[in-house]
Amino acid sequence: MTHSAPIDDLFGAPPAPSDNATAEPGTPAPKPKRSPARQGVQPAVIAPDVAALAQRLPRDLRIGTSSWSYPGWDGLVYAGEYSDSMLARKGLAAYAQHPLLRTVSIDRGFYSPIPLADYVAYAASVPEDFRFAVKATSAVCDAWIRESDGRGRMANPAFLNAEFAVRDFVEPATRGLGTRCGPLVFQLSPLGALAEDAAGFVERLEAFLAALPPLDPQLNPDAVYTVELRDATLLTPRFIKMLRAAGVRYCVGLHERMPAVDRQAAAVALLDEGAGGPLVVRWNLNSRYRYAQAEAAYKPFNKLVDEDPFSRETLADMAVAALAAGRKVTILVSNKAEGSSPLSCIKLAEAIAARLPADPA
């Protein structure tokens, strides 16, 4: 079948990625080195202006990062130079003490299912008003069984298998996290040749979503099914209208494979026609880079390297509009967006706070 973009693709296609982009790192601010305390991971001391900023934000807005196990966050989130394995096992409680970071994405489940006991432990590590976003396993989100270099080797027979999704993802996540469960994200990997039949894919996805169990508003009041794409040609009005009919949210995914954020904002506006829902965003990747390039350019993720004011300001506009309409907002930021997700979260929070109505005197 010859590939062509569907005629109802109104939201645009992404710019061609550059493999030769380079970054000009800024000069890191010197800070005293600290040794981790013996009793476990300790939270960083939060600057008063950041604490005051967090107090200004509405409670229906949650900003956070993609995972939490980054040693470079010493002084930003953690007080000490901990290993990534130590932070993965013991860092969540310290992360959740940061007043601005009221959500986090559990990304490890994309690679293999997470046991129920781990979800229970995660929920017990954070305050009551903290929420987790969780990525579904690639076993049901990737159409291909891949080689080590990422190339598709053969079709994945479990792709969009609702029974597997419920058993390995929905059931343990919702039961284990309970009231702290937030967006359940089906991040669909690049579909390759399957994306050429956009209409057929939408029908297949619609059947998958219809087979998922309804989420219990008593057990999981803030849980919502969301779908994130990695194929720009699938972001069509037909796709968005299918999600709206299914009661599923579109996850705005900022990534070099997807249109710019303003184009995706048009998709959200169509989704919200009639009756809106929560805004879910994953600010994944600077559009200048592929994933591995950003990883190499930005480590150890302790400073902003490539600021993206256009994406930041557009996300702030989207967040304030959603909050004004009474909708909940979850924005998750990766280190690969600008270089350091905690610092990106602060900048984004400042942009949102600047747009909020002034407090009455």
N, C-alpha and C positions, 0 to 999 in steps of 0.2 A: 504494500500500500504506500502511495506517495504521501509524504508528510505535508500538510498545509495547516495554517492556523485557522481555527473555526471562525466563521464570519461574524459570530456574535461575541467575539473577544473584544470588549469595549474598554478593558482596564489597562491595556498596553502590555508590552513585552519588556523584559529587562535589557539594559545595555549589555553589549558583549563584554565579558570579563577580561581583565588584563592580567596575563601571567607574569608580566615584567614590571608591575608596579612596585615602587619602593617607598619606604617610609622614612621620615626624618624624625628620629626620636628626640624628645625634649630632654632637658637636663633634669635628672631626678633630684628632688630635695633631699639633702642629707638628713639622716635621723639616727639616733643612737640605737645600737644593736642590743637586743634583749634575749635572754635565754628563757625558754619556756619553763613555766612553773611545773614542779613535780606533780602537783595534784590534778593536772589535766590542762586542756586548752582554755586559755583565759581570753576574755574579750578585750578589744582595744578600748582605750579611753576616748570617748566621743567628744569632739569639739563642741563647745556651747552653741555655736551658730548652726551646726548640723542638727543638734538636739532640738533647737528652737524651730528649725525648718520642718522637722518631722511632726512637731506639734501643730503646725499650720495646716497640714494636709488632711483632707477628709478621710474618715475611717473606711469609706467604700473604695478608696484607692489603695492598691497594694503594689509596691515596687520591690523588685528583688533580682536575684542573679540566677544564672544557670549553674547549678551545683555550688558547692561551698569549699572544696578541698584544694585551695591554692596557697602555697607558702608565701607567695609574693604579696599577699594581703596583710602581712605583718604591719601593724600601725594603722591600717585602714579598718580591718574587721577584727583581727586577732592581735594580742599583745605577746608576741613571741615568734620565733622562727621554727615553726612546726613542719614536719614532713607532710607530704600530701596524703600518705596513708593514715597518719595520725589524725589529720583534719577530717578525712573521710569517715573515720570511726568515731571521733570524739569532738569534732568541731561544730556540729550543728547547734548545740545549746548556746555556745558562745556567739555564733552567727546571729541567732534569733534574739540576742540581747541588743543588737544594733537597732536603735529606734526607728531608723528609716527603712530597714529591710524586713518587711512584714510578710514576705512570701519567698519561695525558692522553688526552682525546678529540679525534680528528681530525674536526672537524665540516665542513670545507670540502667534503668529498666529497659531502655531501648536495645541493649546488647544481650540481656538475658532476664527472665522473669525474676521479680523480687519476692522473697518469701513473705508471707503474712506477718511473721514475727518481726521482720525488719520494719515494715510499715508501722506496726504498733510501737516499736522503739522510737521511730522518728516522731510520731505524734506526741509521745511522752516527753520529748526533748524541747518542745517549743511552747510558747504561751497559747492561751485559749483562742485568741483572735488571729493567730498566725495561720496561713493557708499554704498548702503545697500544690504546685502544678506537677503532673506526672506524665512522662512520655510513655506511650505504649510500646510494646516490644516490636522490634523489627521483623520478627517472625510473621506478624500479621500486617505490617506496614510496608514491607519491601516486596515488590513483585518478583524479585530475582534472588536466587542464591548466588552469592558473589564470590569471586576470587579474592585473594589477599590484597590485590591492588584495586579492588572496588568494582572491577568489571563484572557484569552479569554473566554467570556461567550457565544457568538453567532456570526455567520458570519455577517460582516458589509455589508449591501446591497449597500452602497455608495462607497465602495472601488474601486478606479480607475475609478470613474465616472467623465468623462471629463466635462460634463455640470456643475456639482457642483464645480469642480476645477476652471473653468473659472469664474463663478459667484462669488465665495467666496474668490478667491485668485488671479488669474492672472489679471483679469480686475481691481479690486481696487488697487492692488500693482503697476501695470504698469502705470495706470492713475495717481494715487496719488503721486508716487515717481518721475515720469517723467524721466529726464536725470540722476537722482541719483539712479535709479534702477539698481542693479547688478544681481548676480545669484539668480534664483528662484529655491529653493531646494525642491525636493520631497524626503523627508527622509522616506523611507518605514520601518515601524515597523516590528519586527520579525514576519515572516509569519506562523510559526508553521507547521502544516501538509501541507499547500499549497506549502511550499518550496521543498517538496519531488518531485513534478512534475516541475522540472526546465524548461523544454522545454515549457510546457503549460503556466507557469508564464511569460516567455519571450514573448510569443505570445500575452498574455493579456496586458502586459505592452506596447508592440509595438502598439497595437490598441489604447490604451489610449494616448500615445504620439502623434500618428498621428492625433488624434482628437483635439489636442490643437491648438489654433490659432498661426500663425507665429508672432514673435515679431517684432515690428516696429523699424528699426534701426534709424529713425529720432527721435521718441519719447523716445526710450530706447536704446541708442547706446551700452551700456555695459550689457544689460540684456541677460541672457542665461538660458535655461532650464537645470537643472542638476538632477541626480538621485543618492541618497545615500542609501546603503544597510545596513541591520542588519543581513543578513544571508550569511555567507561566501561561502556556497556551490553554491550560485547563481552568484558569481563573476567568470564567465566563458568566454572564447573567444566568444561563441555564444551571450551572453549578451552584451559584449563590441561591437561586430560587429553590433548588432542591434542598439545600441546607435549611432554608427558612421553613419549608414545609415539614422537614423532619425535626425541627426544634433543636438543631445543632448549630453551633457557632463557627464562623470562620476565624481561624487563628491568623492574624496578621503576622507574616514571617518576613523579616528583613534579611535578605540573603542575596548573594550575587546571581542566583538563578531566577529570582523573582522581580517583578516590577518595583519601582521605587514606592516609598510609603504613601505618597499622595495618590498614586494610582490605586493602591490597595484600599485607601480610605474611601474611594468611590464604591468599591465592592462592599465595604461595611455599611455605607449609606443605603445601598440597595437591600442588604440583608435586614436592615432596621426599618424598612418601610412597613407601616402598619403597626407592628409591635416589636420593639427593640429588645435587646438582651445585653448581657455583659460584654464588655470589650476585653479581648484577650490578645496580647501582643507578645511576640518573641523577637527581640532585636538581636539577631544571631550573628551577623557578619557584615563587616565593612564591604561595600560593593566593589572596592578596588581589588579585593583579594579572593583567592580560593581559601578553603579552610586551613590547609597546611601552611600556606604562605602567611596568613594572619597569625597562626600559632607561633611561627618562627619570628615574625616581626615584633610581636607584642610581649613575649615572655620577658620578665616574670610577672607581668600583669599588675604592676604597681604604679603606673602612671598612664595618663592619656597620651597616646601617640598620634592618632589620626582622628581628630575631633570631627564629628559629622553634625554640624548645627542644623542642616536642613531636616534630617531625619528627627533630630531631637525636638525641634520646634514644631514639626508636623505632628509628632506623637503627643506633645503637650496640648496642641489644639484639639486633637481627637479625644484625649483624656478629659479635658475640661468640658467639652461638649457632651460626652457621655455622662459625666457626673452631674451636669446641669439637667440632664434628662432623667436623672434618678437611676442610672445604670452603674453597676459595679465595674471596676477597672482593675485588670491585672496586667502588669508590664514586667516582663522578664528580660534581663539584659545579659549578654555574653561578654566575656573578656575580648572576644574577637570583633566586637562592634567598634570600639574606639581604643582599646588597649587595657582598660581596667574597669570591669563592670561596677565595683562599688563607687568609683569616681564618676562613672557615667550616670549611675542612679542619683547621685547628689546633683549633678548638673541638670538632669531631667526633672528632678523634684523642684529645683529652683525655677525652671521654666514654667512648670505647672503652677507653682505658688504665685508667680508673678501675674498669672492670668486669673487667679481666683478673685472674687469680689472682696473688697476691703472689709475688714471687721468693723462693725459699727462702733463708733466712739462711745 
